[in-house]
Amino acid sequence: MGAHEGKGLGDRFLKHATRARLLLHLLDLARVEGRDPLEDYFALRREIEAWEELRGKPEVVAGNKIDLLSPDQVAREVSRFRAEGIELHPISAVRGDGIKELVYLLWRKLKELPPEEEREERPQRRVWQLTPSGPAFEIEKDGDVFVVRGEAVERLVRRLDLSTRDAQEYLMERLERLGVMAALRRRGLKEGDAVKIGGVELEYQE
């Protein structure tokens, strides 16, 4: 019996999943409950295949709790999935292993997908948000360096490994969304200028 029959993953859950552009399957590699992660994946696929709206959606498969396994055990699980044609991304939510790489992978895949089409009959929702009384960030010029200060942007930079190209592109996209880049350009930012956020200095490239 499955979710398409009102059981399994749950009818309401899969209806919400139809709105997703990309599916992320998070599996327990440590078998804490005695379940086989590969069999769990196949069970998920059976549920998904029963829903026409979900068939063919792109997916990413991640295996959690590698902190409870040895490197050899993790490698064996990766090989088992690979033998079935499935790319498994090992992570540890507790230690943070593989989390950044998984986030960048999801971000890249979402960027490759076509824009989401507007749906008819989208339910009307009233959303209340608390906004800070002051600006979310502020910009100062220290010599030739643009210095950006603000809790959200500094926390964002601290969380990223900016030695990778993916992280740098992800940061730029987030700064665009936060309005930081538009504010910097209004202050005269141009290609090659230095921008400092949370003690990290970056060179702006258009």
Secondary structure by P-SEA (a helix, b strand, c coil): ccccccccccaaaaaaaaaccbbbbbbbccccccccaaaaaaaaaaaaaaccccccccbbbbbcccccccaaaaaaaaaaaaaacbbbbbbbcccccaaaaaaaaaaaaaaaccccccccccbbbbbbbbbbccccbbbbbcccbbbbbcaaaaaaaaacccccaaaaaaaaaaaaaaaaaaaaaaacccccbbbbcccbbbbbcc
